[in-house]
Amino acid sequence: MATELKSPMSGKVVNIKVKVGDSVLNGETVVVIESMKMEVPVVAEASGVVKEIKCAVEGAVNIREVLLLIE
């Protein structure tokens, strides 16, 4: 079962540090969101493999929006 990594806030995606198929560790920064001129790292909440990326660099995201799936 895949783990959904959700945005902790509304903002703009400025960096995606992983691609589909990459292995990630719990606590590893996978996405960076800019909100109110501050960059906020979003970390993996589980170890696994990135199954799907549901956001794009320069794309806007809402709070609790799914950013990627880790399986």
N, C-alpha and C positions, 0 to 999 in steps of 0.2 A: 504494500500500500504506500502511495506517495505522500510525502509531507508537503503541505502548502506553506511557502514562505510568503508572509503578507507584509505589506508596507506599514510601518509604524506611524506614518503621517502622510499628509498630502504634500506633493512637491513635484520636482522634475528629476528624472533619472539622469545622472551625469556620467555614470560609469557602470558597466557590467563586467565584473572581473572573472567570470566563468563562461563556458560554452556548454552546449548539450554534450553529454558524455564525460564531462570532467568529474573526477572524484573530489568531494569536499568533506571537510571535517567540521564537527560541531564547533561553533564559535568563529569559524572562518568568515571573513568579509567577502560577500558575493556580489553585492550591489551597493552603489553609493547614490543617495538621494540628496538633492539640494532643496532646502526649505528656508525661507526668510534669510537668504544669503549665507546659510550655514550648511556645510556638507556633513551628512549623517550616514555612517556606515550601517548597512543591514547585514547581519550575520546569520549563517546557517544555524538552524535550531536542531539539526540532526546531521549525523554523518551519512554519506551515501553518494549516489551518482545523480548529476543533474539530468532530469528526464525531459523537461520542457521549460523554456523561457517565455514568459507571458508579458514582458515589458520591452521597451526599446530605449536606447540612449536618446536624450532630448524629449522623450515622451513624458506626458503628465501622468501622475498616479494619484489615486485617492487613498485615504486612510483605509486600512484593512483590505486593500486590493491585492490579489494574488500576483506576486512578482515572478516566482518560478516554483517548479515542482522538483523535489528531491526524493529519490526512491532508494 
